[in-house]
Each structure stands twice: as structure tokens, then as C-alpha cells.
Amino acid sequence: MLNQVPRIKHSDRNHFFLIAGPCAIESREMAFEIAEKVSGICDRLEIPYIFKGSYRKANRSRLDSFTGIGDEKALNILKEIGEKLHLPVTTDIHTEEEAAMAAQYVDILQIPAFLCRQTNLLVAAAKTGKIVNIKKGQFVSADAMKFAMDKVVQSGNDKVWLTERGTTFGYQDLVVDFRGIPQMQSFGAPVVLDCTHSLQQPNQASGVTGGKPALIETIAKAGIAVGADGLFIETHPQPSEAQSDGANMLPLGHLEEMLECLLKIRQSLNF
């Protein structure tokens, strides 16, 4: 039995929701450790929480980069987290064939930024009836995401979220244009700010993506201040030991204090 996703209305500026978890499912123990810790924090702070973990990493810098522990094994871990902790769960998909498969295990399908224009993928995701969270491509404007959203809606599914995750600036950096958050909200969709991928530094000489995790809280504060509906944060007990995207992940032990600060910011604003 999959879980009920909290009712998210982009017009509710007094609250925000959190999508958080590891970049990839590395093991059952690690995934449950993160899910239980974050769930406890969010319960205390009354923040709606959705667990995220990639069952497979398709977009890797090098051929020898970690891609996963096996599709079925990872998807079953996601499903078990949802069932045992009563949490909505989400994962990313990469091909149209994966949409129906992953939909049997998770509550929300995430479309990776590099694939946000892939029509067949968006249509297949729409047809599952799940919420479809489309990440804005690093190469497209906020305005252009209206067309990605329309592909899902016109396929019979109006449950669409959009996620800002930075725009390519040169070859090895990203910047966030915070004007894009209210622009995408104007389409009628909840908008999420990806605080960790927005700080990636891709295509490093080593072939391993870098990042600026010291700025995660800064990015999150700005997103909350401009009214983002939700935040997306990849977190790990020991980011330096993570098998994927460790360079831009938030240490799990820092999450609670940061969320407390973000709640104060949101509550202080009169939207």
C-alpha cells in the first residue's frame, strides 16, 4: 500500500515541505538510518516529509562510477521505507519503460533535469497517475518549463511539481535565478528548490562532480524567503563516504538546526 502524499498547495506560503534522503540507495541500513532520522525531525517540526533515494544512477561522469545496488533490491528498500515508516517516497526514472515499473514502489516519480524535455518519458510518467516532479533542466529557462508541465497535464495528469536546480554558468558551475521560483509557481504548480544539486560543480578534471556544500543553508534560506513550496536536500551521515554526489550533500547531523532556522524565516514573512 503506497502512502498518501501530503496535500501541497502552492498558495500556502506559511509552510513548506521537505524532500530529503541520500543521492542513491547504497544499503537498506543506510537508507533506514536517514529516513528514520529525518522523519523524526520533521515530525517534531511539523514539516511534511517525503523520502528520496535513487534506485539507479544513470547520469554518471565516468563509466566506473557507482550506479546502484540493483534495481529490484533498491526499489524494494524504497517500498519498505514507505510501508514501515508511513512516508511518501520518491525516486527518479530515466526511460519510459521505467515509469510503470517504479510506480509500483513509489508515490512520486522524479524526472531528472537532463531529461525534462523527453516527451515520451513525461507522457509515460503522466500515465501512471503518480505525482510527476519535473526538475528544470540546467539548460532551459523557468518559462520553458511550462511546456514540460503541459506534456504531463495534456496526457491526463494534473499532479505536477516543478523543481529548480540551477542553470549552467560556464562549464563547471551553476547559478540559481530565484526569479524562476515565482515564475514557475504562476503555472499553478508547487515549486521545489533543490538546494544540493544547485551547488554542484560538474565535469571536474577528476571525472567526479564537485560541489559547495557550505552554501546549502544559504541557498535554502533564499528559497524559503522567496516562497518556495518545498525544499529538496540530499543528505548522508558521512557525505565523504557516500558513493554518489557526496561533494554536495548535507551532513545528516546538520539538518535539524538548519530546518529550525528555515521555519523561523518562513514564519517571519508575511506572504
N, C-alpha and C positions, 0 to 999 in steps of 0.2 A: 504494500500500500504506500504510494508516494504521498508526500506531505503537502499540506495547503500552504501556498506561498502567501506571506502577509500581504494584505491589500495595500498596494502602493499607489498613492495618488500624487502626481507631480505638483498639485496645487497646495499640498500640505507642507508649508515651509517651517513648521515648528519641530519637525522630526526628520531624521534621515535613517536609512537602513545600511547594513554592512554586508558586503560580500567579501569573505576572507578565508584563507586557507593556504596550503602550500602550492607552489607552482605546479608540481607533479605529485601524483601518488607514488611515494617511494616504498612504503610499507604500511601494513594495517596499523601497527603500533604507533608510528609517527603520525598518521592521519588522525587516529582517535585522540592522541595527545593534544593535537592542535584544536580539533573540533570541540573537545570537552572543555579545554581552557577558554577558548573564545566564546563558546556558548554560555559558560558561567559568567563571564564578564558582561556579555550582552544582556543576560537575564537581569543582572543586578542593575544595569544602567538603563534597562527598558529600551534597548535598541534592537529592532528586528534583525535577525541574523540568518544568512544563507551561507552554507559551507561550499567552498570551491576547491576543486582539485582536478587537474588534467589527467585523464586516464591514459593519454598518449600525447607525446610532444612531437608534432610533425615538422614544425619550423625550427630547425636547428642550424647552428653556424657551421658545424663540422660533421662529417659522416660518423665519427666515433663519439659524438655527443649522446648523452643519456636520452632515451626516448620513452622508457616506461618499463613496467614490470609485467606487462601482458594485458591486453585489452579486457578480457573477461575477469581476470583477477582484480584489476583496478576498479572496474565498473561495479563489481560485487562489493568492494570495500565502500564505495560511494553509497550504494544502496543500503548497506548495513548501517552506515553512519546516520543516514536519514531515518531508518526504522528505529534504531536503538536510542538515538538522541532526539528524535522527533524534530528534525531540522529539514528545511528545504535544502536541496543540494543542486549544484550546477557543474557542468564540465563543458569544454569546448569540443566542437566537431569540425571535421576538415573536408569531408566529401558528402555528397547527397546520400550515399548508402549508409553512412554512419548515423544519420539523423534518426531514423526509425529505431535503429539498434540502441543508441544511447538514451532515447526517450523512454525505454523500458526501465531505466535505472535512475534517472534524474528528473528533477522538476523544471529546470530551466536549461535551455540549450544556448550556449555562447558561440557566437560567430567570431572567429579571430579577425583582427584588424586587416591583415593582408588579404582576407577573403571576403571583405564586406561588399564587394561588387559582384560576387559569384551568384548569378541569378538562380541556377539550378540548386545550389546549396541553400539559398534563402527560401526558395519555394518548398524544398523538401522539409526544411525545419518548420516552416509555417504549417505544413500539412500534418505534423504530429499533434498539433493543438497545444503544444507547450508554449510557455513564455519564451520568446526569442530575444536574446540580448545581443545586439549587434555592436561590436567595437568599431569606432570610427577609424578608418584607415589613416596611417601616418601621411598619406599622400593625397587626401581629399579634404575639402572644406567642410565645416559644420553644415552649411547649406546643402551640400551634396548628399548628406545622409538622409534627407527627405526621400530621395529616390530609392535608397536601400530599404527604408521603412515601408514605403509604398509597395514594394515587391512582396513583403510579408502580408500586409493588410489586404492587398488585392488578391492574394491567394487564400483569403478566408480566415485570417487570424489577426485580430486586432491587439493581441497581447505582445507588444513590442517595447523593449527598453533600448536605449542608446547609451554607449559608453565612450567618453572622451579619454584618450590615452596618449595625447601629444601629437605633434606634427613634425615631420622630418625637417631638421635645420642643418644644412650641410650634409656631410656624410656620416658623422658619428655622434650626433646629438639630436635631442628632441626638445621642443618647447610646447608649453600649454598656452593656448589662447583662451582665456577664461570667458571671452565673449561668446564662445561656442556653446557654453552650457545653457544660457537662456535662449540662444538661437535654436538649439535642438529641442528645448522644452516647448517652444512655440508650436512644434509639430503635434503636440498633445501626448508625448511620450515621457515617462520618467527618464531622467538622465543621471548616469553614474559617472563619477570621476575615478579613473584608475590611477591611484596615487603612486604605485610602484613601477608599472611599465612606462609611465610618463617620464621616469627618471633613468631609463635605460640609456646606455651608450653602445649601440650595436656596432658590429663589424670591426671590432678591435683587432689589432695586429695578431694577437694570440689565437684568434678564432673563437674566443669566448666573450660573450656580451658583458660589458661593464655596466656601471651604474653609479648613482649618487644617493645612497640611502639616507644620508644625513639630512636630505631635504624632504623626506617623506612627510614629516609633520608640517613643514611649510606649505607644501602643495595641498595637503589635506585642509589646513586652516583656510587657505584661499578658496578652495572649492566649497567648503561649508559657508563661507562668507558670501559667496555669490549665489547660494541657494541650490547646490547640487542635491538631488533627491537621495542619492546613495553614494557610498564610497566602496571602492574595490582595493583591497590591500592583500598582497601576498606576504605571508608570514611563516616563520620557521623557528624552532627552538634554537638552532645554531645555523644561521644563514651561510656561514663559511663552509659548512659541511653539506649543504643542500646540493642535490645532483642536477638542479636546473634553476637558473636565474638567481642564484644566491647573492650576486653582486648588487641587486637592487631590492632585496627583501627586507622587511622589518623584523628585527628580533622579537620573538613572541613575548618576551618579558617586558617590552616597551609599550605594548598595545594598550593596556588598561589606562595608564596615565594619559596617553595621547587622546583616547576616546573621551575621557573625563574633560579634558581641555576643549575638545571639539563640541561637546554638549554645551559647555558654558558659552562658547561663541555663538552657537545656533540660538540658544535661549536668550541671548542678549540683543539679538537683532529683531527688528520689527518689520516683518515682511507683509 
